[in-house]
C-alpha cells in the first residue's frame, strides 16, 4: 500500500503547492504508518473501519486528533479525500447558481 500511496501522490500534478504539502504530510504521517504495510488486495471494509478508528484516536504533536474528529462511529467515517472533493463540488455548484451572465458572480467584490 505504501508504494501505491506514493505513486498516487507523485501523480497529483495539477494541485496547488499547499494542497501537495497537506497531502504529503497526511500520506507520510497518517496513511503510511497505518496502512503502508498492507497489500491492496488485503484491504476490505472491516480492516479499513478498524484502521480509521485507530486514526481517529491518534493525536498530533499538539494533542489534537489527526482526523479532524474526536470520535469515530461506523455510521459516520472520517472525512476522506473523496468526501472533501464532493463537498467542494457541492459548494462550487452553489457558487455557480449565484453566477450571472458569463459566470460573473453577483454580490461579490
C-alpha positions in Angstrom: 0.0 0.0 0.0 2.9 2.4 0.7 4.2 2.1 -2.8 0.7 2.8 -4.2 0.2 5.8 -1.9 3.5 7.3 -3.0 2.6 6.6 -6.7 -0.8 8.3 -6.2 0.9 11.3 -4.6 3.5 11.6 -7.3 0.8 11.7 -9.9 -1.1 14.6 -8.4 0.4 17.1 -10.9 -2.4 19.6 -11.1 -2.8 20.6 -7.4 -1.7 23.8 -5.6 1.5 23.7 -3.6 -0.3 23.9 -0.3 -2.6 21.0 -1.2 0.5 19.0 -2.2 2.1 19.9 1.2 -1.0 18.7 3.1 -1.5 15.5 1.0 2.2 14.7 1.5 2.0 15.3 5.2 -1.1 13.1 5.6 0.3 10.3 3.4 3.6 10.3 5.3 2.4 10.8 8.8 -1.0 9.1 8.8 -1.8 6.8 6.0 1.6 5.0 5.5 2.1 4.3 9.2 -1.4 2.8 9.5 -1.9 1.3 6.0 1.5 1.1 4.4 2.4 -2.4 5.4 -0.8 -3.9 3.9 -1.2 -5.2 0.4 -4.0 -3.5 -1.6 -5.6 -7.0 -2.1 -5.8 -7.3 1.8 -7.9 -4.2 2.2 -11.6 -4.7 3.0 -14.3 -2.7 4.7 -13.7 -4.3 8.1 -10.0 -3.6 8.0 -10.5 0.0 6.8 -13.0 0.7 9.6 -10.6 -0.6 12.1 -7.7 1.4 10.8 -9.7 4.6 10.5 -10.9 4.1 14.1 -7.3 3.9 15.1 -6.5 7.1 13.1 -9.5 8.9 14.8 -8.0 8.4 18.2 -4.4 9.3 17.2 -3.3 12.8 18.2 -0.9 15.1 16.5 2.0 16.9 18.3 -0.5 19.5 19.7 -2.7 16.8 21.2 -5.5 17.2 18.6 -7.0 14.3 16.7 -5.3 13.9 13.3 -8.5 13.0 11.6 -10.3 16.3 12.5 -12.9 14.5 14.6 -12.8 13.4 18.2 -14.7 10.1 17.9 -15.3 7.6 15.2 -18.6 5.8 14.6 -19.1 3.3 11.8 -22.1 5.3 10.6 -20.0 8.5 10.2 -16.5 7.8 9.0 -13.8 10.4 9.0 -13.8 12.8 6.0 -11.8 11.4 3.2 -10.4 12.9 0.0 -13.5 11.7 -1.9 -15.9 13.3 0.5 -13.8 16.5 0.6 -14.0 16.7 -3.2 -17.7 16.0 -3.1 -18.2 18.8 -0.6 -16.1 21.2 -2.8 -18.2 20.2 -5.9 -21.4 20.9 -4.0 -20.1 24.3 -2.8 -18.9 25.1 -6.3 -22.4 24.3 -7.6 -23.9 26.7 -5.1 -21.5 29.4 -6.2 -22.3 28.8 -9.8 -26.1 29.1 -9.1 -25.4 32.7 -7.9 -23.4 33.5 -11.0 -24.7 35.9 -13.5 -24.1 36.3 -17.2 -20.7 34.9 -18.4 -20.1 33.4 -15.0 -19.6 36.6 -13.1 -20.8 36.1 -9.5 -23.4 38.5 -8.2 -22.8 40.3 -5.0 -19.1 39.6 -4.8 -16.4 42.2 -4.8 
